[in-house]
């Protein structure tokens, strides 16, 4: 295993552990003692809602520029499907169906996943 492969595997581990921890125990966020109205909380929102989305868009653009559109589409499908599955499971577990955001997010995310599946199948 070379340094590049090690770095990628370590990154997989980091993101997988972080992801599983917060899917399984959302209350872990309290350990950070952040609210979005505090300076550190605003920075956290910028990092994980803003920077991660921008980085993903840049990575997809990179894959597209390398003639790897199918791989990019597969990655987006994995991401969108994971978000949808966790949102539905979380809504069931947490009882959040009555919230306006959830009632909008689930249908929009489901349509996005359906469109991605269609593009993957027809592409």
Secondary structure, DSSP 8 states (H G I E B T S, - for coil): --HHHHHHHHHHHHHHHHHHHHHH-GGGGGGGT--TTSHHHHHHHIIIIIIHHHHHHHHHHHHHHTT-HHHHHHHHHHHHHHHHHHHHHHHHHHT-TTSHHHHHHHHHHHHHHHHHHHHHHH-
